[in-house]
Amino acid sequence: MVLQVFEGRRETEIVPTPPTPPPEDDDREVEEEIVRRRIVVPERGIAMIRVKGVKKGGKVEVQIQVDSEGQVVIVAREIGRKDGGITKGVVEPQ
């Protein structure tokens, strides 16, 4: 399994939804409802990490740690695996 880690930014996506028509005996004007969703937009790939031996349908736990100097440590392992199978990578700040 290959995992890609990206640096990104958060944005608010505005999704207009069609108004629900009022009952026929209601004379009020109907307004369009606006739904706001928080999304993450990937911008720059910072790492690619390969976790070997993951079984089909297996789950992988990923930990990402960033220190005060900007160094990123990525640790990935298959959940439930007894023989270790831990993959670790370090990304130095640029």
C-alpha positions as CSV (number, residue, x, y, z in Angstrom):
1,M,0.0,0.0,0.0
2,V,1.3,3.4,-0.9
3,L,0.2,6.5,1.1
4,Q,0.7,10.1,-0.1
5,V,0.9,12.9,2.4
6,F,0.0,16.4,1.2
7,E,0.2,19.9,2.7
8,G,-3.0,21.7,2.1
9,R,-5.4,24.5,3.1
10,R,-8.9,24.6,4.4
11,E,-11.6,26.3,2.5
12,T,-15.3,26.8,2.8
13,E,-17.4,25.4,-0.1
14,I,-20.8,27.0,-0.6
15,V,-23.4,24.6,-2.0
16,P,-26.7,26.2,-3.0
17,T,-29.6,23.9,-2.6
18,P,-32.9,24.3,-4.4
19,P,-35.7,25.7,-2.3
20,T,-38.5,23.4,-1.1
21,P,-41.8,24.6,-2.5
22,P,-44.2,25.8,0.2
23,P,-47.7,24.4,0.5
24,E,-50.1,25.9,-2.0
25,D,-52.0,27.9,0.6
26,D,-48.7,29.6,1.8
27,D,-48.0,32.9,0.1
28,R,-44.5,33.5,1.7
29,E,-41.6,33.9,-0.6
30,V,-39.2,30.9,-0.6
31,E,-35.5,31.5,-0.2
32,E,-32.7,29.4,-1.5
33,E,-30.9,27.6,1.3
34,I,-27.1,27.9,1.4
35,V,-25.0,25.0,2.9
36,R,-21.4,25.6,3.9
37,R,-19.0,22.7,4.1
38,R,-15.4,22.8,5.3
39,I,-13.1,21.1,2.8
40,V,-9.3,20.5,2.6
41,V,-7.6,21.3,-0.7
42,P,-4.3,19.4,-1.2
43,E,-1.6,21.7,-2.5
44,R,1.9,20.2,-2.3
45,G,2.9,16.6,-1.9
46,I,5.4,16.3,1.0
47,A,5.9,12.5,1.4
48,M,5.1,9.1,-0.1
49,I,5.3,6.1,2.3
50,R,4.9,2.4,1.4
51,V,3.5,0.0,3.9
52,K,4.4,-3.5,2.9
53,G,2.4,-6.7,3.5
54,V,-1.0,-5.1,4.1
55,K,-3.7,-7.8,3.6
56,K,-6.7,-7.1,1.4
57,G,-9.3,-5.2,3.4
58,G,-6.7,-4.4,6.1
59,K,-6.7,-1.1,7.9
60,V,-3.6,1.1,8.3
61,E,-3.0,3.5,11.2
62,V,-1.0,6.6,10.3
63,Q,0.5,9.0,12.8
64,I,1.9,12.4,11.7
65,Q,3.9,14.4,14.1
66,V,5.2,17.9,13.3
67,D,7.8,19.5,15.7
68,S,8.5,23.1,16.3
69,E,11.3,23.2,13.7
70,G,9.0,21.9,11.0
71,Q,10.3,18.4,10.8
72,V,7.5,15.9,9.9
73,V,7.6,12.3,11.2
74,I,5.2,9.8,9.6
75,V,4.6,6.4,11.1
76,A,2.3,3.8,9.5
77,R,1.4,0.3,10.5
78,E,-1.3,-2.3,9.7
79,I,-3.7,-2.6,12.6
80,G,-3.7,-6.0,14.3
81,R,-0.4,-7.1,12.8
82,K,1.7,-9.0,15.3
83,D,5.1,-9.0,13.5
84,G,5.7,-5.3,13.6
85,G,5.3,-4.1,10.0
86,I,5.9,-0.5,11.0
87,T,7.1,1.9,8.4
88,K,8.6,5.3,9.5
89,G,9.7,8.3,7.4
90,V,11.1,11.7,8.2
91,V,10.6,14.8,6.1
92,E,13.0,17.6,6.8
93,P,11.7,21.2,6.6
94,Q,12.5,23.1,3.4
